Amino acid sequence: MVQLHVKRGDESQFLFSTSVDVPLETLTQQVTAIYNNRLKVDRLCSEFPELVDHGVTLPPNMQGLTDEQIVDLKLKDEWEERCVPSGGPEFNKDEIGRRNGHAPNQKMKEVLRNTMEEAKALISKKQAVAGVCVTMEMVKEALDQLRGAVMIVYPMGLPPHDPIRMELEDQEDLSGTQASLQVIPVEEAQLWWAAKELHRGKKLQDYIGKNDKTKIVVKIQKVGGATLQLASRDRWLLDEVEDDSHLHSDWSDRQTLKRQFQGLSNIKWGPR
């Protein structure tokens, strides 16, 4: 199998195993789905500590208000009595006024914390360092673990406006957030290898040959992203030389790549 080391820019993301005869349309969809859903797991895990400490989110029209303002405006959280954590809540006021302060008890906190750590480990970038290829099944498992923990702690569910519920139901609104800049819609996704775009109408073997034990660095970006000029090509060559995962590739001669980068290729000795 071909092993792809997927990067976004210069940042390592994950390893992915595929075959040389895979259509690039399929490969792009697979890599993008894993990339985007890993981001979803990250976003969920970033919200879990707040759920642990301060309970579910308040309705949008109550967030950020003081207790006095809520009383003056005669606002009421209709979800407070419905969304009670298993075993009863422990009050811990959210000073920024985003969550209702009715946190889970210690046992339920541990359920959420432990599950969060397990999910993060499944899709961690450390998997690439360990040589573990990430699959869509692993990402789905991480999402299912998080969903299951929420169901255990909040059997009646979370409010529809809670970001954790919105993420789990694919209803999240990322517009205007930094997170929205990270997501790559599958129709806008491009894969690049060695400063070449891997066009969807072809197969992977059209670019890397038929050696099914090749290991390459592939970069994912949006259509219209930064154009890869000659300097970027040099950066790609260095990436390929420095990445030990390319040692088994037909095309990857470390010395040849170094000579190309240093301008020492095609030198002939002796009289012409």
KEGU-774971 format. One record per residue (C-alpha): residue number from 1; residue in three letters; x negated, y negated, z. Coordinates in Angstrom, 2 decimals, always signed. Each point is the difference from the previous one (the first is absolute). Layout:
BEGIN
<sese resi="NUM" resn="ala" xx="X" yy="Y" zz="Z"/>
...
***
This chain:
BEGIN
<sese resi="1" resn="met" xx="+0.00" yy="+0.00" zz="+0.00"/>
<sese resi="2" resn="val" xx="-1.05" yy="-3.60" zz="-0.62"/>
<sese resi="3" resn="gln" xx="-0.46" yy="-2.05" zz="+3.16"/>
<sese resi="4" resn="leu" xx="+0.86" yy="-3.68" zz="-0.19"/>
<sese resi="5" resn="his" xx="-1.35" yy="-2.44" zz="+2.56"/>
<sese resi="6" resn="val" xx="+2.72" yy="-2.65" zz="-0.16"/>
<sese resi="7" resn="lys" xx="-0.95" yy="-3.57" zz="+0.85"/>
<sese resi="8" resn="arg" xx="+1.77" yy="-3.35" zz="+0.01"/>
<sese resi="9" resn="gly" xx="-2.63" yy="-2.55" zz="-0.87"/>
<sese resi="10" resn="asp" xx="-3.11" yy="+1.18" zz="+1.84"/>
<sese resi="11" resn="glu" xx="+2.00" yy="+1.49" zz="+2.89"/>
<sese resi="12" resn="ser" xx="+0.27" yy="+3.77" zz="+0.24"/>
<sese resi="13" resn="gln" xx="+3.56" yy="+1.32" zz="+0.25"/>
<sese resi="14" resn="phe" xx="+0.21" yy="+3.79" zz="-0.34"/>
<sese resi="15" resn="leu" xx="-1.12" yy="+3.09" zz="-1.91"/>
<sese resi="16" resn="phe" xx="+2.39" yy="+1.64" zz="-2.45"/>
<sese resi="17" resn="ser" xx="-0.31" yy="+3.32" zz="-1.78"/>
<sese resi="18" resn="thr" xx="+1.27" yy="+0.44" zz="-3.58"/>
<sese resi="19" resn="ser" xx="-0.88" yy="+1.69" zz="-3.31"/>
<sese resi="20" resn="val" xx="-1.66" yy="-1.31" zz="-3.16"/>
<sese resi="21" resn="asp" xx="+3.03" yy="+0.75" zz="-2.16"/>
<sese resi="22" resn="val" xx="+2.44" yy="-2.06" zz="+2.10"/>
<sese resi="23" resn="pro" xx="+1.83" yy="-2.71" zz="-2.00"/>
<sese resi="24" resn="leu" xx="-1.13" yy="-3.39" zz="+1.28"/>
<sese resi="25" resn="glu" xx="+3.63" yy="-1.09" zz="+0.25"/>
<sese resi="26" resn="thr" xx="+0.52" yy="+2.74" zz="+2.58"/>
<sese resi="27" resn="leu" xx="-3.32" yy="-0.62" zz="+1.76"/>
<sese resi="28" resn="thr" xx="+0.67" yy="-3.73" zz="+0.32"/>
<sese resi="29" resn="gln" xx="+3.42" yy="+0.67" zz="+1.51"/>
<sese resi="30" resn="gln" xx="-1.42" yy="+2.56" zz="+2.46"/>
<sese resi="31" resn="val" xx="-2.87" yy="-2.19" zz="+1.18"/>
<sese resi="32" resn="thr" xx="+2.22" yy="-3.07" zz="+0.27"/>
<sese resi="33" resn="ala" xx="+2.64" yy="+1.88" zz="+2.01"/>
<sese resi="34" resn="ile" xx="-2.60" yy="+1.15" zz="+2.52"/>
<sese resi="35" resn="tyr" xx="-1.59" yy="-3.45" zz="+0.14"/>
<sese resi="36" resn="asn" xx="+3.31" yy="-1.80" zz="+0.63"/>
<sese resi="37" resn="asn" xx="+1.33" yy="+2.54" zz="+2.48"/>
<sese resi="38" resn="arg" xx="-3.22" yy="-0.13" zz="+2.01"/>
<sese resi="39" resn="leu" xx="+0.66" yy="-3.72" zz="+0.28"/>
<sese resi="40" resn="lys" xx="+3.51" yy="+0.79" zz="+1.23"/>
<sese resi="41" resn="val" xx="-1.41" yy="+2.27" zz="+2.71"/>
<sese resi="42" resn="asp" xx="-2.39" yy="-2.79" zz="+1.01"/>
<sese resi="43" resn="arg" xx="+2.84" yy="-2.52" zz="+0.21"/>
<sese resi="44" resn="leu" xx="+2.10" yy="+2.36" zz="+2.11"/>
<sese resi="45" resn="cys" xx="-2.90" yy="+0.69" zz="+2.33"/>
<sese resi="46" resn="ser" xx="-0.58" yy="-3.73" zz="+0.41"/>
<sese resi="47" resn="glu" xx="+3.61" yy="-0.36" zz="+1.25"/>
<sese resi="48" resn="phe" xx="-0.04" yy="+3.01" zz="+2.33"/>
<sese resi="49" resn="pro" xx="-1.98" yy="-1.69" zz="+2.83"/>
<sese resi="50" resn="glu" xx="+2.59" yy="-2.80" zz="+0.10"/>
<sese resi="51" resn="leu" xx="+2.83" yy="+2.54" zz="+0.14"/>
<sese resi="52" resn="val" xx="-1.85" yy="+1.77" zz="+2.81"/>
<sese resi="53" resn="asp" xx="-0.54" yy="-3.19" zz="+2.00"/>
<sese resi="54" resn="his" xx="+3.16" yy="-1.99" zz="-0.64"/>
<sese resi="55" resn="gly" xx="+2.71" yy="+2.18" zz="-1.57"/>
<sese resi="56" resn="val" xx="+1.95" yy="-0.71" zz="-3.18"/>
<sese resi="57" resn="thr" xx="+0.07" yy="-3.30" zz="-1.87"/>
<sese resi="58" resn="leu" xx="+2.64" yy="-2.62" zz="+0.68"/>
<sese resi="59" resn="pro" xx="+2.39" yy="-1.09" zz="-2.75"/>
<sese resi="60" resn="pro" xx="-1.73" yy="-2.54" zz="-2.28"/>
<sese resi="61" resn="asn" xx="+2.15" yy="-2.89" zz="+1.30"/>
<sese resi="62" resn="met" xx="-1.21" yy="+0.66" zz="+3.57"/>
<sese resi="63" resn="gln" xx="-3.70" yy="+0.49" zz="-0.62"/>
<sese resi="64" resn="gly" xx="-2.28" yy="-2.67" zz="+1.43"/>
<sese resi="65" resn="leu" xx="+2.70" yy="-1.61" zz="+2.12"/>
<sese resi="66" resn="thr" xx="-0.25" yy="-0.52" zz="+3.76"/>
<sese resi="67" resn="asp" xx="+2.52" yy="+1.59" zz="+2.35"/>
<sese resi="68" resn="glu" xx="+1.52" yy="-3.43" zz="+0.52"/>
<sese resi="69" resn="gln" xx="+0.42" yy="-0.58" zz="-3.73"/>
<sese resi="70" resn="ile" xx="+1.67" yy="+3.38" zz="-0.40"/>
<sese resi="71" resn="val" xx="+2.45" yy="-0.87" zz="+2.76"/>
<sese resi="72" resn="asp" xx="+0.66" yy="-3.48" zz="-1.39"/>
<sese resi="73" resn="leu" xx="+0.64" yy="+1.41" zz="-3.48"/>
<sese resi="74" resn="lys" xx="+2.13" yy="+2.82" zz="+1.45"/>
<sese resi="75" resn="leu" xx="-1.94" yy="+2.63" zz="-1.90"/>
<sese resi="76" resn="lys" xx="+0.24" yy="+3.68" zz="+0.83"/>
<sese resi="77" resn="asp" xx="-2.05" yy="+2.97" zz="-1.14"/>
<sese resi="78" resn="glu" xx="+2.67" yy="+2.51" zz="-1.02"/>
<sese resi="79" resn="trp" xx="-2.65" yy="+2.73" zz="-0.43"/>
<sese resi="80" resn="glu" xx="-1.40" yy="-0.21" zz="+3.54"/>
<sese resi="81" resn="glu" xx="+2.45" yy="+2.49" zz="+1.49"/>
<sese resi="82" resn="arg" xx="-0.12" yy="+2.33" zz="-3.01"/>
<sese resi="83" resn="cys" xx="-3.76" yy="+0.30" zz="-0.39"/>
<sese resi="84" resn="val" xx="-1.01" yy="+1.23" zz="+3.45"/>
<sese resi="85" resn="pro" xx="-3.16" yy="+2.14" zz="+0.25"/>
<sese resi="86" resn="ser" xx="+0.25" yy="+3.56" zz="+1.31"/>
<sese resi="87" resn="gly" xx="-0.33" yy="+0.13" zz="+3.77"/>
<sese resi="88" resn="gly" xx="+1.00" yy="-3.62" zz="+0.35"/>
<sese resi="89" resn="pro" xx="-1.94" yy="-3.24" zz="-0.58"/>
<sese resi="90" resn="glu" xx="-2.69" yy="-1.74" zz="+2.01"/>
<sese resi="91" resn="phe" xx="+0.24" yy="-3.76" zz="-0.35"/>
<sese resi="92" resn="asn" xx="-3.10" yy="-1.79" zz="-1.31"/>
<sese resi="93" resn="lys" xx="+0.75" yy="-3.45" zz="-1.36"/>
<sese resi="94" resn="asp" xx="-1.35" yy="-0.83" zz="-3.45"/>
<sese resi="95" resn="glu" xx="-1.53" yy="-3.45" zz="+0.46"/>
<sese resi="96" resn="ile" xx="+0.25" yy="-0.84" zz="-3.70"/>
<sese resi="97" resn="gly" xx="+3.70" yy="+0.87" zz="-0.01"/>
<sese resi="98" resn="arg" xx="-0.09" yy="+2.48" zz="-2.86"/>
<sese resi="99" resn="arg" xx="+1.11" yy="+3.15" zz="+1.86"/>
<sese resi="100" resn="asn" xx="+2.65" yy="+0.52" zz="+2.67"/>
<sese resi="101" resn="gly" xx="-2.36" yy="+1.06" zz="+2.82"/>
<sese resi="102" resn="his" xx="+1.76" yy="+3.32" zz="+0.68"/>
<sese resi="103" resn="ala" xx="-3.05" yy="+2.22" zz="-0.44"/>
<sese resi="104" resn="pro" xx="+0.00" yy="+3.82" zz="+0.16"/>
<sese resi="105" resn="asn" xx="-1.06" yy="+1.70" zz="+3.22"/>
<sese resi="106" resn="gln" xx="-3.54" yy="+1.35" zz="+0.40"/>
<sese resi="107" resn="lys" xx="+0.78" yy="+3.47" zz="-1.34"/>
<sese resi="108" resn="met" xx="+1.61" yy="-1.40" zz="-3.14"/>
<sese resi="109" resn="lys" xx="-2.84" yy="-2.49" zz="-0.41"/>
<sese resi="110" resn="glu" xx="-2.40" yy="+2.93" zz="-0.19"/>
<sese resi="111" resn="val" xx="+2.11" yy="+1.68" zz="-2.67"/>
<sese resi="112" resn="leu" xx="-0.25" yy="-3.12" zz="-2.16"/>
<sese resi="113" resn="arg" xx="-3.68" yy="-0.63" zz="+0.68"/>
<sese resi="114" resn="asn" xx="-1.13" yy="+3.59" zz="-0.60"/>
<sese resi="115" resn="thr" xx="+2.00" yy="+0.29" zz="-3.21"/>
<sese resi="116" resn="met" xx="-1.37" yy="-3.30" zz="-1.25"/>
<sese resi="117" resn="glu" xx="-3.58" yy="+1.20" zz="+0.52"/>
<sese resi="118" resn="glu" xx="+0.70" yy="+3.32" zz="-1.75"/>
<sese resi="119" resn="ala" xx="+1.57" yy="-1.75" zz="-2.98"/>
<sese resi="120" resn="lys" xx="-2.87" yy="-2.48" zz="-0.26"/>
<sese resi="121" resn="ala" xx="-2.54" yy="+2.84" zz="+0.08"/>
<sese resi="122" resn="leu" xx="+1.72" yy="+1.83" zz="-2.87"/>
<sese resi="123" resn="ile" xx="-0.42" yy="-2.90" zz="-2.43"/>
<sese resi="124" resn="ser" xx="-3.09" yy="-1.62" zz="+1.50"/>
<sese resi="125" resn="lys" xx="-2.81" yy="-1.25" zz="-2.23"/>
<sese resi="126" resn="lys" xx="-2.24" yy="+2.20" zz="+2.14"/>
<sese resi="127" resn="gln" xx="+1.43" yy="+2.95" zz="-1.93"/>
<sese resi="128" resn="ala" xx="-2.10" yy="-1.10" zz="-2.98"/>
<sese resi="129" resn="val" xx="-3.15" yy="+0.00" zz="+2.14"/>
<sese resi="130" resn="ala" xx="+0.88" yy="+3.52" zz="+1.15"/>
<sese resi="131" resn="gly" xx="+0.52" yy="+1.12" zz="-3.61"/>
<sese resi="132" resn="val" xx="+3.72" yy="+0.66" zz="+0.50"/>
<sese resi="133" resn="cys" xx="+2.24" yy="-0.68" zz="-3.00"/>
<sese resi="134" resn="val" xx="+3.30" yy="-1.71" zz="+0.86"/>
<sese resi="135" resn="thr" xx="+3.18" yy="+1.33" zz="-1.59"/>
<sese resi="136" resn="met" xx="+3.49" yy="-1.46" zz="-0.25"/>
<sese resi="137" resn="glu" xx="+1.12" yy="+2.83" zz="+2.27"/>
<sese resi="138" resn="met" xx="-2.36" yy="-1.26" zz="+2.71"/>
<sese resi="139" resn="val" xx="+1.33" yy="-3.53" zz="-0.32"/>
<sese resi="140" resn="lys" xx="+3.59" yy="+1.26" zz="+0.15"/>
<sese resi="141" resn="glu" xx="-0.90" yy="+2.02" zz="+3.08"/>
<sese resi="142" resn="ala" xx="-1.31" yy="-3.15" zz="+1.67"/>
<sese resi="143" resn="leu" xx="+3.23" yy="-1.84" zz="-0.83"/>
<sese resi="144" resn="asp" xx="+2.11" yy="+2.92" zz="+1.22"/>
<sese resi="145" resn="gln" xx="-1.93" yy="+0.09" zz="+3.28"/>
<sese resi="146" resn="leu" xx="+0.70" yy="-3.69" zz="+0.58"/>
<sese resi="147" resn="arg" xx="+3.67" yy="+0.43" zz="-0.94"/>
<sese resi="148" resn="gly" xx="+0.33" yy="+2.95" zz="+2.34"/>
<sese resi="149" resn="ala" xx="-1.53" yy="-1.87" zz="+2.93"/>
<sese resi="150" resn="val" xx="+2.41" yy="-2.90" zz="-0.48"/>
<sese resi="151" resn="met" xx="+2.93" yy="+2.43" zz="-0.04"/>
<sese resi="152" resn="ile" xx="-1.18" yy="+1.61" zz="+3.24"/>
<sese resi="153" resn="val" xx="-0.41" yy="-3.30" zz="+1.82"/>
<sese resi="154" resn="tyr" xx="+3.00" yy="-1.74" zz="-1.59"/>
<sese resi="155" resn="pro" xx="+2.55" yy="+2.75" zz="-0.77"/>
<sese resi="156" resn="met" xx="+2.64" yy="-2.64" zz="-0.83"/>
<sese resi="157" resn="gly" xx="-2.37" yy="-1.57" zz="-2.51"/>
<sese resi="158" resn="leu" xx="-1.55" yy="-3.44" zz="-0.33"/>
<sese resi="159" resn="pro" xx="+1.79" yy="-3.22" zz="-1.01"/>
<sese resi="160" resn="pro" xx="+0.23" yy="-0.47" zz="-3.79"/>
<sese resi="161" resn="his" xx="-2.18" yy="-3.11" zz="+0.27"/>
<sese resi="162" resn="asp" xx="-2.82" yy="+1.76" zz="+1.86"/>
<sese resi="163" resn="pro" xx="-3.07" yy="+0.13" zz="-2.28"/>
<sese resi="164" resn="ile" xx="-0.71" yy="+3.61" zz="+0.97"/>
<sese resi="165" resn="arg" xx="+3.44" yy="+1.14" zz="-1.12"/>
<sese resi="166" resn="met" xx="-0.28" yy="-2.10" zz="-3.16"/>
<sese resi="167" resn="glu" xx="-3.35" yy="+1.60" zz="-0.84"/>
<sese resi="168" resn="leu" xx="+1.29" yy="+3.52" zz="+0.63"/>
<sese resi="169" resn="glu" xx="+3.03" yy="-0.65" zz="-2.23"/>
<sese resi="170" resn="asp" xx="-2.10" yy="-1.73" zz="-2.71"/>
<sese resi="171" resn="gln" xx="+1.89" yy="-3.23" zz="+0.60"/>
<sese resi="172" resn="glu" xx="-2.98" yy="-2.08" zz="+1.11"/>
<sese resi="173" resn="asp" xx="-0.25" yy="-3.58" zz="-1.22"/>
<sese resi="174" resn="leu" xx="-3.65" yy="-0.94" zz="-0.38"/>
<sese resi="175" resn="ser" xx="+0.55" yy="-3.18" zz="-1.98"/>
<sese resi="176" resn="gly" xx="-2.20" yy="-2.84" zz="+1.20"/>
<sese resi="177" resn="thr" xx="-2.17" yy="+2.27" zz="+2.14"/>
<sese resi="178" resn="gln" xx="-3.65" yy="+0.98" zz="-0.26"/>
<sese resi="179" resn="ala" xx="+1.15" yy="+3.61" zz="-0.25"/>
<sese resi="180" resn="ser" xx="+1.76" yy="-0.75" zz="-3.29"/>
<sese resi="181" resn="leu" xx="-3.37" yy="-0.82" zz="-1.59"/>
<sese resi="182" resn="gln" xx="-1.30" yy="+3.47" zz="+0.79"/>
<sese resi="183" resn="val" xx="+2.86" yy="+1.98" zz="-1.53"/>
<sese resi="184" resn="ile" xx="-0.38" yy="+0.93" zz="-3.67"/>
<sese resi="185" resn="pro" xx="+3.26" yy="+0.77" zz="-1.87"/>
<sese resi="186" resn="val" xx="-0.52" yy="+3.21" zz="-1.93"/>
<sese resi="187" resn="glu" xx="+0.90" yy="-1.66" zz="-3.30"/>
<sese resi="188" resn="glu" xx="-2.73" yy="-2.62" zz="+0.62"/>
<sese resi="189" resn="ala" xx="-2.69" yy="+2.42" zz="+1.13"/>
<sese resi="190" resn="gln" xx="-3.23" yy="+0.52" zz="-1.91"/>
<sese resi="191" resn="leu" xx="-2.81" yy="+2.47" zz="+0.62"/>
<sese resi="192" resn="trp" xx="-3.55" yy="-0.88" zz="-0.98"/>
<sese resi="193" resn="trp" xx="-3.11" yy="+2.14" zz="-0.23"/>
<sese resi="194" resn="ala" xx="-3.50" yy="-1.21" zz="-0.94"/>
<sese resi="195" resn="ala" xx="+1.45" yy="-3.41" zz="-0.98"/>
<sese resi="196" resn="lys" xx="+2.46" yy="+1.65" zz="-2.39"/>
<sese resi="197" resn="glu" xx="+3.76" yy="-0.08" zz="+0.40"/>
<sese resi="198" resn="leu" xx="+1.45" yy="+3.51" zz="+0.00"/>
<sese resi="199" resn="his" xx="+2.85" yy="-0.51" zz="-2.46"/>
<sese resi="200" resn="arg" xx="+3.23" yy="+1.81" zz="+0.81"/>
<sese resi="201" resn="gly" xx="+0.44" yy="+1.43" zz="-3.49"/>
<sese resi="202" resn="lys" xx="-3.09" yy="+2.17" zz="+0.37"/>
<sese resi="203" resn="lys" xx="-1.26" yy="+2.79" zz="+2.24"/>
<sese resi="204" resn="leu" xx="-2.75" yy="-0.22" zz="+2.59"/>
<sese resi="205" resn="gln" xx="-2.23" yy="+2.27" zz="-2.08"/>
<sese resi="206" resn="asp" xx="+0.04" yy="-2.58" zz="-2.80"/>
<sese resi="207" resn="tyr" xx="-2.21" yy="-2.12" zz="+2.24"/>
<sese resi="208" resn="ile" xx="-2.01" yy="+2.32" zz="+2.23"/>
<sese resi="209" resn="gly" xx="-0.24" yy="+3.14" zz="-2.12"/>
<sese resi="210" resn="lys" xx="+1.17" yy="+3.51" zz="+0.79"/>
<sese resi="211" resn="asn" xx="-2.19" yy="+0.76" zz="+3.01"/>
<sese resi="212" resn="asp" xx="+2.60" yy="+0.87" zz="+2.63"/>
<sese resi="213" resn="lys" xx="-2.50" yy="-0.36" zz="+2.86"/>
<sese resi="214" resn="thr" xx="-0.66" yy="-3.69" zz="-0.59"/>
<sese resi="215" resn="lys" xx="+0.12" yy="-2.53" zz="+2.85"/>
<sese resi="216" resn="ile" xx="+0.59" yy="-3.64" zz="-0.93"/>
<sese resi="217" resn="val" xx="+0.85" yy="-3.37" zz="+1.51"/>
<sese resi="218" resn="val" xx="+3.33" yy="-1.36" zz="-1.23"/>
<sese resi="219" resn="lys" xx="+1.30" yy="-3.46" zz="+0.80"/>
<sese resi="220" resn="ile" xx="+3.68" yy="-0.91" zz="+0.20"/>
<sese resi="221" resn="gln" xx="+1.29" yy="-3.50" zz="-0.73"/>
<sese resi="222" resn="lys" xx="+2.97" yy="-1.88" zz="-1.36"/>
<sese resi="223" resn="val" xx="+0.39" yy="-0.75" zz="-3.70"/>
<sese resi="224" resn="gly" xx="-1.54" yy="-3.41" zz="-0.56"/>
<sese resi="225" resn="gly" xx="-2.37" yy="+0.38" zz="+2.91"/>
<sese resi="226" resn="ala" xx="-3.54" yy="-1.30" zz="-0.13"/>
<sese resi="227" resn="thr" xx="-1.54" yy="+0.75" zz="-3.40"/>
<sese resi="228" resn="leu" xx="-2.98" yy="+2.31" zz="+0.18"/>
<sese resi="229" resn="gln" xx="-2.78" yy="-1.80" zz="-1.85"/>
<sese resi="230" resn="leu" xx="-3.62" yy="+1.11" zz="-0.58"/>
<sese resi="231" resn="ala" xx="-1.07" yy="-0.85" zz="+3.55"/>
<sese resi="232" resn="ser" xx="+2.81" yy="+2.17" zz="+1.31"/>
<sese resi="233" resn="arg" xx="-1.21" yy="+2.81" zz="-2.23"/>
<sese resi="234" resn="asp" xx="-3.40" yy="-0.22" zz="+1.72"/>
<sese resi="235" resn="arg" xx="+1.79" yy="+0.23" zz="+3.34"/>
<sese resi="236" resn="trp" xx="+1.80" yy="+3.11" zz="-1.22"/>
<sese resi="237" resn="leu" xx="-3.29" yy="+1.57" zz="-1.05"/>
<sese resi="238" resn="leu" xx="-1.44" yy="-0.61" zz="+3.45"/>
<sese resi="239" resn="asp" xx="+3.13" yy="+1.45" zz="+1.62"/>
<sese resi="240" resn="glu" xx="-0.39" yy="+3.15" zz="-2.04"/>
<sese resi="241" resn="val" xx="-3.72" yy="+0.30" zz="+0.85"/>
<sese resi="242" resn="glu" xx="+0.52" yy="-0.58" zz="+3.72"/>
<sese resi="243" resn="asp" xx="+2.96" yy="+2.37" zz="+0.40"/>
<sese resi="244" resn="asp" xx="-1.34" yy="+3.49" zz="+0.80"/>
<sese resi="245" resn="ser" xx="+3.26" yy="+1.49" zz="-1.21"/>
<sese resi="246" resn="his" xx="-1.19" yy="-0.32" zz="-3.61"/>
<sese resi="247" resn="leu" xx="-2.89" yy="+2.42" zz="+0.31"/>
<sese resi="248" resn="his" xx="+1.88" yy="+2.81" zz="-1.76"/>
<sese resi="249" resn="ser" xx="+1.22" yy="-1.96" zz="-3.02"/>
<sese resi="250" resn="asp" xx="-1.23" yy="+0.67" zz="-3.56"/>
<sese resi="251" resn="trp" xx="-0.12" yy="-3.69" zz="-0.84"/>
<sese resi="252" resn="ser" xx="-1.45" yy="-1.20" zz="+3.28"/>
<sese resi="253" resn="asp" xx="-3.78" yy="-0.03" zz="-0.34"/>
<sese resi="254" resn="arg" xx="-1.11" yy="-2.20" zz="+2.92"/>
<sese resi="255" resn="gln" xx="-3.27" yy="-0.98" zz="-1.69"/>
<sese resi="256" resn="thr" xx="+1.72" yy="-0.83" zz="-3.28"/>
<sese resi="257" resn="leu" xx="+2.47" yy="-2.27" zz="+1.77"/>
<sese resi="258" resn="lys" xx="-2.79" yy="-1.75" zz="+1.89"/>
<sese resi="259" resn="arg" xx="-1.97" yy="-0.53" zz="-3.21"/>
<sese resi="260" resn="gln" xx="+3.07" yy="-1.45" zz="-1.70"/>
<sese resi="261" resn="phe" xx="+0.57" yy="-2.39" zz="+2.84"/>
<sese resi="262" resn="gln" xx="-3.64" yy="-1.08" zz="+0.06"/>
<sese resi="263" resn="gly" xx="-0.11" yy="-0.44" zz="-3.78"/>
<sese resi="264" resn="leu" xx="-2.52" yy="+2.79" zz="-0.46"/>
<sese resi="265" resn="ser" xx="+1.99" yy="+2.31" zz="-2.25"/>
<sese resi="266" resn="asn" xx="-0.86" yy="+0.74" zz="-3.64"/>
<sese resi="267" resn="ile" xx="-3.70" yy="-0.96" zz="+0.45"/>
<sese resi="268" resn="lys" xx="-2.22" yy="+1.65" zz="-2.60"/>
<sese resi="269" resn="trp" xx="-3.76" yy="+0.42" zz="+0.37"/>
<sese resi="270" resn="gly" xx="-2.62" yy="+0.11" zz="-2.70"/>
<sese resi="271" resn="pro" xx="-0.20" yy="-1.62" zz="-3.44"/>
<sese resi="272" resn="arg" xx="+3.16" yy="-0.53" zz="-2.04"/>
***
